[in-house]
């Protein structure tokens, strides 16, 4: 799906499973910051 909203209920889409683990994760820092920011909002 290339949309950001559900076609049936118009809700936001979320990935149902976490990304595969990699010891050489280049984006770990950014994911942690996003998670920290979303926890502060909610």
N, CA, C and O atoms as a Tripos MOL2 file, in Angstrom:
@<TRIPOS>MOLECULE
protein
  168   167    42     0     0
PROTEIN
NO_CHARGES

@<TRIPOS>ATOM
      1 N           0.8330   -1.1760    0.0000 N.3       1 UNK1
      2 CA          0.0000    0.0000    0.0000 C.3       1 UNK1
      3 C           0.8820    1.2450    0.0000 C.2       1 UNK1
      4 O           1.8500    1.3400    0.7540 O.2       1 UNK1
      5 N           0.5430    2.1510   -0.8200 N.am      2 UNK2
      6 CA          1.3360    3.3710   -0.8950 C.3       2 UNK2
      7 C           0.5830    4.5700   -0.3340 C.2       2 UNK2
      8 O           0.9950    5.7130   -0.5340 O.2       2 UNK2
      9 N          -0.5080    4.3150    0.3600 N.am      3 UNK3
     10 CA         -1.2590    5.4060    0.9510 C.3       3 UNK3
     11 C          -0.9690    5.4670    2.4460 C.2       3 UNK3
     12 O          -0.4430    4.5110    3.0170 O.2       3 UNK3
     13 N          -1.3030    6.5640    3.0710 N.am      4 UNK4
     14 CA         -1.0800    6.7230    4.5070 C.3       4 UNK4
     15 C          -2.3520    6.5030    5.3020 C.2       4 UNK4
     16 O          -2.3250    6.5070    6.5330 O.2       4 UNK4
     17 N          -3.4860    6.3090    4.5990 N.am      5 UNK5
     18 CA         -4.7620    6.0950    5.2730 C.3       5 UNK5
     19 C          -5.3950    4.7990    4.8020 C.2       5 UNK5
     20 O          -5.2080    4.3850    3.6570 O.2       5 UNK5
     21 N          -6.1340    4.1690    5.6770 N.am      6 UNK6
     22 CA         -6.8610    2.9490    5.3540 C.3       6 UNK6
     23 C          -7.9690    3.2830    4.3540 C.2       6 UNK6
     24 O          -8.7200    4.2330    4.5740 O.2       6 UNK6
     25 N          -8.0880    2.5250    3.2630 N.am      7 UNK7
     26 CA         -9.1200    2.8330    2.2740 C.3       7 UNK7
     27 C         -10.5390    2.6020    2.7950 C.2       7 UNK7
     28 O         -11.4750    3.2110    2.2770 O.2       7 UNK7
     29 N         -10.7310    1.7430    3.8000 N.am      8 UNK8
     30 CA        -12.0920    1.4840    4.2680 C.3       8 UNK8
     31 C         -12.5140    2.3600    5.4460 C.2       8 UNK8
     32 O         -13.6670    2.7900    5.5020 O.2       8 UNK8
     33 N         -11.6000    2.6370    6.3970 N.am      9 UNK9
     34 CA        -12.0170    3.4050    7.5760 C.3       9 UNK9
     35 C         -11.3460    4.7750    7.6810 C.2       9 UNK9
     36 O         -11.6590    5.5460    8.5880 O.2       9 UNK9
     37 N         -10.4310    5.0830    6.7660 N.am     10 UNK10
     38 CA         -9.7180    6.3690    6.7420 C.3      10 UNK10
     39 C          -8.7850    6.5760    7.9410 C.2      10 UNK10
     40 O          -8.3460    7.6990    8.1860 O.2      10 UNK10
     41 N          -8.4800    5.5200    8.6830 N.am     11 UNK11
     42 CA         -7.5450    5.6150    9.8090 C.3      11 UNK11
     43 C          -6.1090    5.5600    9.3050 C.2      11 UNK11
     44 O          -5.8610    5.1780    8.1610 O.2      11 UNK11
     45 N          -5.1640    5.9440   10.1620 N.am     12 UNK12
     46 CA         -3.7540    5.9070    9.7640 C.3      12 UNK12
     47 C          -3.2670    4.4660    9.7290 C.2      12 UNK12
     48 O          -3.7000    3.6390   10.5300 O.2      12 UNK12
     49 N          -2.3670    4.1700    8.8020 N.am     13 UNK13
     50 CA         -1.8180    2.8260    8.6560 C.3      13 UNK13
     51 C          -0.6000    2.6440    9.5520 C.2      13 UNK13
     52 O           0.1840    3.5710    9.7530 O.2      13 UNK13
     53 N          -0.4560    1.4460   10.0830 N.am     14 UNK14
     54 CA          0.7010    1.0980   10.9050 C.3      14 UNK14
     55 C           1.2450   -0.2340   10.4130 C.2      14 UNK14
     56 O           0.4890   -1.0800    9.9360 O.2      14 UNK14
     57 N           2.5380   -0.4200   10.5270 N.am     15 UNK15
     58 CA          3.1550   -1.6840   10.1600 C.3      15 UNK15
     59 C           2.8920   -2.6670   11.3020 C.2      15 UNK15
     60 O           3.2240   -2.3620   12.4470 O.2      15 UNK15
     61 N           2.3060   -3.8350   11.0270 N.am     16 UNK16
     62 CA          1.9030   -4.7490   12.0920 C.3      16 UNK16
     63 C           3.0440   -5.5180   12.7520 C.2      16 UNK16
     64 O           2.8250   -6.1810   13.7660 O.2      16 UNK16
     65 N           4.2360   -5.4480   12.2090 N.am     17 UNK17
     66 CA          5.3520   -6.1900   12.7970 C.3      17 UNK17
     67 C           6.6160   -5.3400   12.7870 C.2      17 UNK17
     68 O           6.7530   -4.4530   11.9440 O.2      17 UNK17
     69 N           7.5450   -5.5980   13.7130 N.am     18 UNK18
     70 CA          8.7760   -4.8110   13.7620 C.3      18 UNK18
     71 C           9.7110   -5.1740   12.6050 C.2      18 UNK18
     72 O           9.5790   -6.2490   12.0190 O.2      18 UNK18
     73 N          10.6540   -4.2890   12.2730 N.am     19 UNK19
     74 CA         11.6150   -4.6140   11.2110 C.3      19 UNK19
     75 C          12.5290   -5.7450   11.6530 C.2      19 UNK19
     76 O          12.6770   -5.9970   12.8490 O.2      19 UNK19
     77 N          13.1410   -6.4220   10.6950 N.am     20 UNK20
     78 CA         14.0710   -7.4970   11.0170 C.3      20 UNK20
     79 C          15.2620   -6.9440   11.7900 C.2      20 UNK20
     80 O          15.7170   -5.8290   11.5340 O.2      20 UNK20
     81 N          15.7620   -7.7360   12.7370 N.am     21 UNK21
     82 CA         16.8990   -7.3070   13.5440 C.3      21 UNK21
     83 C          18.1830   -7.3910   12.7250 C.2      21 UNK21
     84 O          18.4000   -8.3470   11.9800 O.2      21 UNK21
     85 N          19.0200   -6.3820   12.8750 N.am     22 UNK22
     86 CA         20.3380   -6.3840   12.2500 C.3      22 UNK22
     87 C          21.3180   -5.7440   13.2210 C.2      22 UNK22
     88 O          21.0600   -4.6420   13.7050 O.2      22 UNK22
     89 N          22.4380   -6.4000   13.5220 N.am     23 UNK23
     90 CA         23.4220   -5.7910   14.4190 C.3      23 UNK23
     91 C          24.0480   -4.5300   13.8270 C.2      23 UNK23
     92 O          24.6120   -3.7140   14.5570 O.2      23 UNK23
     93 N          23.9510   -4.3700   12.5220 N.am     24 UNK24
     94 CA         24.5120   -3.1980   11.8550 C.3      24 UNK24
     95 C          23.3880   -2.2390   11.4520 C.2      24 UNK24
     96 O          23.3770   -1.7240   10.3350 O.2      24 UNK24
     97 N          22.4490   -2.0050   12.3620 N.am     25 UNK25
     98 CA         21.2880   -1.1670   12.0970 C.3      25 UNK25
     99 C          21.7010    0.2900   11.9540 C.2      25 UNK25
    100 O          22.2060    0.8940   12.9000 O.2      25 UNK25
    101 N          21.4850    0.8520   10.7680 N.am     26 UNK26
    102 CA         21.8760    2.2360   10.4860 C.3      26 UNK26
    103 C          20.8590    3.2370   11.0090 C.2      26 UNK26
    104 O          21.1940    4.4010   11.2250 O.2      26 UNK26
    105 N          19.6130    2.7990   11.2160 N.am     27 UNK27
    106 CA         18.5340    3.7220   11.5440 C.3      27 UNK27
    107 C          18.0170    3.5680   12.9780 C.2      27 UNK27
    108 O          16.9730    4.1200   13.3240 O.2      27 UNK27
    109 N          18.7360    2.8290   13.7980 N.am     28 UNK28
    110 CA         18.3100    2.5920   15.1780 C.3      28 UNK28
    111 C          18.1280    3.9010   15.9400 C.2      28 UNK28
    112 O          17.1490    4.0690   16.6680 O.2      28 UNK28
    113 N          19.0540    4.8100   15.7750 N.am     29 UNK29
    114 CA         19.0060    6.1000   16.4620 C.3      29 UNK29
    115 C          17.7230    6.8620   16.1240 C.2      29 UNK29
    116 O          17.0930    7.4450   17.0060 O.2      29 UNK29
    117 N          17.3410    6.8540   14.8540 N.am     30 UNK30
    118 CA         16.1590    7.5860   14.4170 C.3      30 UNK30
    119 C          14.8740    6.9200   14.9160 C.2      30 UNK30
    120 O          13.9350    7.6060   15.3210 O.2      30 UNK30
    121 N          14.8320    5.5740   14.8870 N.am     31 UNK31
    122 CA         13.6560    4.8570   15.3690 C.3      31 UNK31
    123 C          13.4300    5.1080   16.8510 C.2      31 UNK31
    124 O          12.2950    5.3020   17.2870 O.2      31 UNK31
    125 N          14.5120    5.1030   17.6270 N.am     32 UNK32
    126 CA         14.3910    5.3580   19.0630 C.3      32 UNK32
    127 C          13.8870    6.7660   19.3300 C.2      32 UNK32
    128 O          13.0590    6.9690   20.2180 O.2      32 UNK32
    129 N          14.3760    7.7380   18.5760 N.am     33 UNK33
    130 CA         13.9410    9.1210   18.7470 C.3      33 UNK33
    131 C          12.4560    9.2630   18.3910 C.2      33 UNK33
    132 O          11.7160    9.9460   19.0990 O.2      33 UNK33
    133 N          12.0150    8.6210   17.2970 N.am     34 UNK34
    134 CA         10.6040    8.6600   16.9250 C.3      34 UNK34
    135 C           9.7360    8.0390   18.0070 C.2      34 UNK34
    136 O           8.6820    8.5770   18.3460 O.2      34 UNK34
    137 N          10.1740    6.9120   18.5490 N.am     35 UNK35
    138 CA          9.4120    6.2550   19.6020 C.3      35 UNK35
    139 C           9.3300    7.1510   20.8370 C.2      35 UNK35
    140 O           8.2690    7.2760   21.4490 O.2      35 UNK35
    141 N          10.4370    7.7670   21.1960 N.am     36 UNK36
    142 CA         10.4770    8.6600   22.3620 C.3      36 UNK36
    143 C           9.5230    9.8430   22.1420 C.2      36 UNK36
    144 O           8.8080   10.2410   23.0620 O.2      36 UNK36
    145 N           9.5120   10.3930   20.9480 N.am     37 UNK37
    146 CA          8.6450   11.5230   20.6430 C.3      37 UNK37
    147 C           7.1730   11.1170   20.6920 C.2      37 UNK37
    148 O           6.3410   11.8720   21.1960 O.2      37 UNK37
    149 N           6.8440    9.9280   20.1700 N.am     38 UNK38
    150 CA          5.4480    9.4880   20.1640 C.3      38 UNK38
    151 C           4.9630    9.1860   21.5770 C.2      38 UNK38
    152 O           3.7830    9.3790   21.8700 O.2      38 UNK38
    153 N           5.8380    8.7180   22.4570 N.am     39 UNK39
    154 CA          5.4470    8.4510   23.8370 C.3      39 UNK39
    155 C           5.1720    9.7420   24.5890 C.2      39 UNK39
    156 O           4.2960    9.7740   25.4530 O.2      39 UNK39
    157 N           5.8950   10.7990   24.2820 N.am     40 UNK40
    158 CA          5.6800   12.0960   24.9260 C.3      40 UNK40
    159 C           4.3430   12.6970   24.5110 C.2      40 UNK40
    160 O           3.6580   13.3200   25.3230 O.2      40 UNK40
    161 N           3.9660   12.5070   23.2270 N.am     41 UNK41
    162 CA          2.7060   13.0560   22.7210 C.3      41 UNK41
    163 C           1.4990   12.3760   23.3750 C.2      41 UNK41
    164 O           0.5550   13.0430   23.7980 O.2      41 UNK41
    165 N           1.5410   11.0470   23.4510 N.am     42 UNK42
    166 CA          0.3880   10.2580   23.8540 C.3      42 UNK42
    167 C           0.1850   10.2000   25.2820 C.2      42 UNK42
    168 O          -0.7600    9.5620   25.7460 O.2      42 UNK42
@<TRIPOS>BOND
     1     1     2 1
     2     2     3 1
     3     3     4 2
     4     3     5 am
     5     5     6 1
     6     6     7 1
     7     7     8 2
     8     7     9 am
     9     9    10 1
    10    10    11 1
    11    11    12 2
    12    11    13 am
    13    13    14 1
    14    14    15 1
    15    15    16 2
    16    15    17 am
    17    17    18 1
    18    18    19 1
    19    19    20 2
    20    19    21 am
    21    21    22 1
    22    22    23 1
    23    23    24 2
    24    23    25 am
    25    25    26 1
    26    26    27 1
    27    27    28 2
    28    27    29 am
    29    29    30 1
    30    30    31 1
    31    31    32 2
    32    31    33 am
    33    33    34 1
    34    34    35 1
    35    35    36 2
    36    35    37 am
    37    37    38 1
    38    38    39 1
    39    39    40 2
    40    39    41 am
    41    41    42 1
    42    42    43 1
    43    43    44 2
    44    43    45 am
    45    45    46 1
    46    46    47 1
    47    47    48 2
    48    47    49 am
    49    49    50 1
    50    50    51 1
    51    51    52 2
    52    51    53 am
    53    53    54 1
    54    54    55 1
    55    55    56 2
    56    55    57 am
    57    57    58 1
    58    58    59 1
    59    59    60 2
    60    59    61 am
    61    61    62 1
    62    62    63 1
    63    63    64 2
    64    63    65 am
    65    65    66 1
    66    66    67 1
    67    67    68 2
    68    67    69 am
    69    69    70 1
    70    70    71 1
    71    71    72 2
    72    71    73 am
    73    73    74 1
    74    74    75 1
    75    75    76 2
    76    75    77 am
    77    77    78 1
    78    78    79 1
    79    79    80 2
    80    79    81 am
    81    81    82 1
    82    82    83 1
    83    83    84 2
    84    83    85 am
    85    85    86 1
    86    86    87 1
    87    87    88 2
    88    87    89 am
    89    89    90 1
    90    90    91 1
    91    91    92 2
    92    91    93 am
    93    93    94 1
    94    94    95 1
    95    95    96 2
    96    95    97 am
    97    97    98 1
    98    98    99 1
    99    99   100 2
   100    99   101 am
   101   101   102 1
   102   102   103 1
   103   103   104 2
   104   103   105 am
   105   105   106 1
   106   106   107 1
   107   107   108 2
   108   107   109 am
   109   109   110 1
   110   110   111 1
   111   111   112 2
   112   111   113 am
   113   113   114 1
   114   114   115 1
   115   115   116 2
   116   115   117 am
   117   117   118 1
   118   118   119 1
   119   119   120 2
   120   119   121 am
   121   121   122 1
   122   122   123 1
   123   123   124 2
   124   123   125 am
   125   125   126 1
   126   126   127 1
   127   127   128 2
   128   127   129 am
   129   129   130 1
   130   130   131 1
   131   131   132 2
   132   131   133 am
   133   133   134 1
   134   134   135 1
   135   135   136 2
   136   135   137 am
   137   137   138 1
   138   138   139 1
   139   139   140 2
   140   139   141 am
   141   141   142 1
   142   142   143 1
   143   143   144 2
   144   143   145 am
   145   145   146 1
   146   146   147 1
   147   147   148 2
   148   147   149 am
   149   149   150 1
   150   150   151 1
   151   151   152 2
   152   151   153 am
   153   153   154 1
   154   154   155 1
   155   155   156 2
   156   155   157 am
   157   157   158 1
   158   158   159 1
   159   159   160 2
   160   159   161 am
   161   161   162 1
   162   162   163 1
   163   163   164 2
   164   163   165 am
   165   165   166 1
   166   166   167 1
   167   167   168 2
@<TRIPOS>SUBSTRUCTURE
     1 UNK1         2 RESIDUE 1 A UNK
     2 UNK2         6 RESIDUE 1 A UNK
     3 UNK3        10 RESIDUE 1 A UNK
     4 UNK4        14 RESIDUE 1 A UNK
     5 UNK5        18 RESIDUE 1 A UNK
     6 UNK6        22 RESIDUE 1 A UNK
     7 UNK7        26 RESIDUE 1 A UNK
     8 UNK8        30 RESIDUE 1 A UNK
     9 UNK9        34 RESIDUE 1 A UNK
    10 UNK10       38 RESIDUE 1 A UNK
    11 UNK11       42 RESIDUE 1 A UNK
    12 UNK12       46 RESIDUE 1 A UNK
    13 UNK13       50 RESIDUE 1 A UNK
    14 UNK14       54 RESIDUE 1 A UNK
    15 UNK15       58 RESIDUE 1 A UNK
    16 UNK16       62 RESIDUE 1 A UNK
    17 UNK17       66 RESIDUE 1 A UNK
    18 UNK18       70 RESIDUE 1 A UNK
    19 UNK19       74 RESIDUE 1 A UNK
    20 UNK20       78 RESIDUE 1 A UNK
    21 UNK21       82 RESIDUE 1 A UNK
    22 UNK22       86 RESIDUE 1 A UNK
    23 UNK23       90 RESIDUE 1 A UNK
    24 UNK24       94 RESIDUE 1 A UNK
    25 UNK25       98 RESIDUE 1 A UNK
    26 UNK26      102 RESIDUE 1 A UNK
    27 UNK27      106 RESIDUE 1 A UNK
    28 UNK28      110 RESIDUE 1 A UNK
    29 UNK29      114 RESIDUE 1 A UNK
    30 UNK30      118 RESIDUE 1 A UNK
    31 UNK31      122 RESIDUE 1 A UNK
    32 UNK32      126 RESIDUE 1 A UNK
    33 UNK33      130 RESIDUE 1 A UNK
    34 UNK34      134 RESIDUE 1 A UNK
    35 UNK35      138 RESIDUE 1 A UNK
    36 UNK36      142 RESIDUE 1 A UNK
    37 UNK37      146 RESIDUE 1 A UNK
    38 UNK38      150 RESIDUE 1 A UNK
    39 UNK39      154 RESIDUE 1 A UNK
    40 UNK40      158 RESIDUE 1 A UNK
    41 UNK41      162 RESIDUE 1 A UNK
    42 UNK42      166 RESIDUE 1 A UNK
